[in-house]
Amino acid sequence: MIEISHVSKSFGRVVALRDVSLSVAAGERVAFVGSNGSGKTTLLRALLGLLEVEGRVTIGGTDVRRSPEVALRSVAYVPQIAPPLEAPVSEVVTAVCRLRGIEPHAVAERAARLGLGFADVRAQRMRDLSGGTKQKLLAALALAAEAPLLVCDEPTANLDAAARAAFFAELDARPRHHVTLLCSHRLDEVRQLVDRVVELREGRVERDAPVQELLADRQRFRVEIALARTAPESAARVLTEQGFTPAGEGRFEALVSQAEKVTLVSRLLRDHGTSIADLGVTDLEPTSPNPTPSSPRLKIV
């Protein structure tokens, strides 16, 4: 369904993509992962025709650059950052629904599943919504389109735990012949939703493998953090940005490799030492799809 052939992109002296080639077939669920600056978002924007790039991108056999109105007809998109629109939410939804040929009630139903009451925000300006509310609305618009190709760029960055779980449940319920592309730096969060992982580093495809193969190689330790009651609210946000996911009230966890473990723990102690009440590292069984502790938990105080 998707063909990306020898795609490169530079912004001045910064090379964002370096001769990237890959294919995505119908029915695949693929995660693009990598650290900030690895090229994930640039690759998605190239796929969506939002950037002029060297190389060629086709969707369903149609060149995105030459015929975007045809190639992108089957695509829905959840961006990481919402556009600062002045229009009221009701007008934005009406416009998208007319373009997509869907009913507004379908958007309202999807929004409700994500914990957003459409009636509560319909009169507000889009730009005045909170980050989480914007993300829920954008996700509802994309999901309601029921497009064969859904592209998501860090779609849960501003969502609370309940909304995040609801969004992933919606993704999991998509027809099996549809394609889902997720851009994320949190492999532990998307691992149960995708079949395949494309890992980018410095603009190149570092690895393209089934998700379980990559997990078996990389995720051998669970790092768990409990924040102190006096920790600033920003601490939880920073942890989420660094790849941790909520694991209970005031608790966060991340799955990492042996090499990542030492660097991560050192950085946590250096940057968040006064905010951490408990920090633990658990060795996991690397080949198990549902890892269980294989050695006693190490507490670092």
Salt bridges, closest charged atoms under 4 A:
ASP19 OD1 - HIS6 ND1 2.82
GLU28 OE1 - ARG196 NH1 3.00
GLU52 OE1 - ARG65 NH1 3.74
ASP63 OD2 - ARG56 NE 3.12
GLU86 OE1 - ARG125 NH1 2.46
GLU86 OE2 - ARG127 NH1 2.69
GLU109 OE2 - HIS105 ND1 3.51
ASP128 OD2 - ARG125 NE 2.83
GLU146 OE2 - ARG110 NH2 3.26
GLU154 OE2 - HIS185 ND1 3.08
ASP160 OD2 - LYS136 NZ 3.51
GLU170 OE1 - ARG110 NH1 2.62
GLU170 OE1 - ARG113 NH1 3.21
ASP172 OD1 - ARG29 NH1 3.17
GLU189 OE2 - ARG164 NE 3.04
GLU189 OE1 - ARG186 NH2 3.37
ASP195 OD1 - ARG176 NH2 3.95
GLU199 OE2 - ARG218 NH1 3.52
GLU206 OE2 - ARG201 NE 3.59
ASP208 OD2 - ARG196 NH2 2.83
GLU213 OE2 - ARG207 NH2 3.12
ASP217 OD2 - ARG207 NH2 2.59
GLU224 OE1 - ARG297 NE 3.25
GLU253 OE1 - ARG222 NE 3.41
GLU260 OE2 - ARG218 NH2 2.79
ASP271 OD1 - ARG270 NE 2.81
ASP278 OD2 - ARG251 NH2 3.91
ASP278 OD2 - ARG297 NH2 3.02
